[in-house]
Amino acid sequence: MGDERLLDVRQVSLALGLSDRSIRRMVRSGLVPRPVKLGQGIRWQSTVLDQWMRGGCKPVEQVAESDGQ
């Protein structure tokens, strides 16, 4: 995990083609993987986000429910 990158809201919004504000709304709604809080900012582990995107960007709450959690 030495090369693990942390992505900020701007990088995630560019990767998904959405606005920063949309990403923040999706976080509050549980539609994206939970970010890591660093100081006043939030970051996503690139591997977690990549895996979520490869899995079809399913709402995180829906994924947890379908996994029986």
N, C-alpha and C positions, 0 to 999 in steps of 0.2 A: 504494500500500500504506500510505498515511498513516493510514487509519482501521482498520488491522488490529488486531483485539482479540486478546488472549491470555486463554484460559480456564483456570481452575484445575480441580483434580480435582472439587471440589464442583459447579462449574457444568456440567462434562461429565456427572457422575453424574445431575444433575437433568435435563439434556437427554435422556439415554438412559433415564431411569427405573431406574437401578441404584444400588447402594451405592458409596461411595468405594472400599471394599475390592475390590469386583468390578471397578471400573475399573483399579485397580492390578494385579490379576491378569491382566486382559486385556492390559495393557501388557507384562507379563512374557511372555505367551504369543504376542505378536505379532498380536493380534486387532484392535487399534485403531491408528490412525496414531501414529507415534512422537512423543512430546511433546518440547518444548524444555526443557532443564534450566536453571533460573535460581536460582542459589544452591543452597539445599537443597530448593527446590520444583520442580515440573514444570508446564508450561503447554502448551496446544495453540493453534495458530493457528486462529482461528475459521473462516477460509476453507477450510483443510485439513479441519477437522472437518465443516463443512457439506457439502463436496464428497463426503466419505466417506459421510455419512449419506444424501445424495441418491443415491449409487451403491448403496444397499442394505445398508450396513454390513458389507460383505464382509471377512473376515479379511485383514489386510494381507499376510501371508505368501502366502495363496492368490492374491491379486491379483497380487503380484510373480511368482509361478510362472506364472500364466496369461498374463502379459505377456512371458514368455520370459526373465525375469531370474533 
